[in-house]
Amino acid sequence: MTTSLMIIQAILSVLLIVVVLLQFGKGAEAGLMSSGGADSMFTGAQRGNILVKITVVLSILFMGNSILMSKLQSQKSGTSLLDGEAPVARPLNSDAANEAAKANSEKAPETTTTTEETKK
């Protein structure tokens, strides 16, 4: 069932891409159907209305199929790949690095004063 839904998803995505490319822009006729032979098939208003409706239907089907596939996949696997992994012991953000640099810089002047006192 998942395989058939994935095939349907691929077909829907290709159809959605094609329909979006067929639409024409506000000021420029940059769509795929802007050639001379295609203009005689629909008038500008009819072509826009039909393509908008097809785009809406395809996008609803695409989103519905995506949600259905995610529900099926989440029911299939109840565990994550990372459930057995041990947590990271050190922090991964840059705040910890900044705090470590501040701590090292505070210790550095103390060691220089002790070395200057030993030279005297």
N, C-alpha and C positions, 0 to 999 in steps of 0.2 A: 504494500500500500504506500509506503514511504517513497519507493522508487517511482511509482506512477505519479505521486504528487510532485516529486522533483522534476519529472518530465513536463508536467503541466505548468509548473513554475517557470521552466526554461522557455516554453512556448509563449506563455503570457508575457514574459519579459521582452522577448523578441518582438512580439506584436505591439506591445506598448511603445517600444523604441521606434518602430516603423510608423505608428500612428502619430507620435509626437513629431517625427521628422516630416510627415506629410502636411502638418498644419503650417499655415503661413503666418508670418509675423505681422505686427501692427503697421509698420511703414514699409518694410522691404519684403518682397516676394522671394524669400530665401528657402522656402519649403521645397520638397521633392516634386510636388504636383504643380509647380509654377510654370511648367513648360506649356507650349502652345496647344498641344493636343489634349491635355488634361483640363484646360480651362473650359472647353466646350462641354465637358461632362456635367459639371455643377457650376452654378453661379457662385460668386464669392460668399454670399450669406448662407446659402444652402450647404456649401462645402464646410464652412466653419461650424455650423450647428451640428452637422452629422459627425464630424471629427471630434468635436468637443464631447458629444454624447458617448461616442465609442471610447474615447480616452477615459472618461469617468467610469464607464462600466469595466473596462480593462483594469483600471487602477483599483477599483473595489474588489474585483476578483483576485488581483495580485496580492493585496493586503490580506484578504480573507484566507487565501491559500498559505500565505506566510505564517499567519497566526495559527492555522490548523497544523501546519508542519511543526511549529515550535511546541505546541501542546503535545503532539504525538511523541516528539523527541524527548520532552521533559518527563513524560510518563515512562518511556522506555528505560531511561537511565536515572536511577535515584541517587547515585553518588557522583562525586566529582573526581577527576584525576588527581587533584591536589589534596584530597581528604587525608591521605596517609603521610603527607609531607610534614616534616618538623618545621615549626615557625622559625623565622630568621631571628638570630639573637641580637644583631646590631640594627640600629635604626637606618632606614634607607633615605631619609630626607637630608637636605643640605643644612638644616638647623643643627643637627648633631655635629656635622663637620665644622661649622662655624664655632660652636661651643668648644670643640676640641682645639681649634686654632687659638681661641682666646685663652684657654687654659695653658697652652704651651707658651704663648707670648707673655703671660703673667709669670710663669716660672723662669723664663729666659733672663729677665733683668736681675732676678735674685742670684742666679748663678754667675752673672758677670760681676756683680758687686763682690761676691765672695772671692772671685779670682783676682780682682783688683786689690782686695785687702791682703791676699796672700803674697802679692808681688811687693807690697810695701814692707 
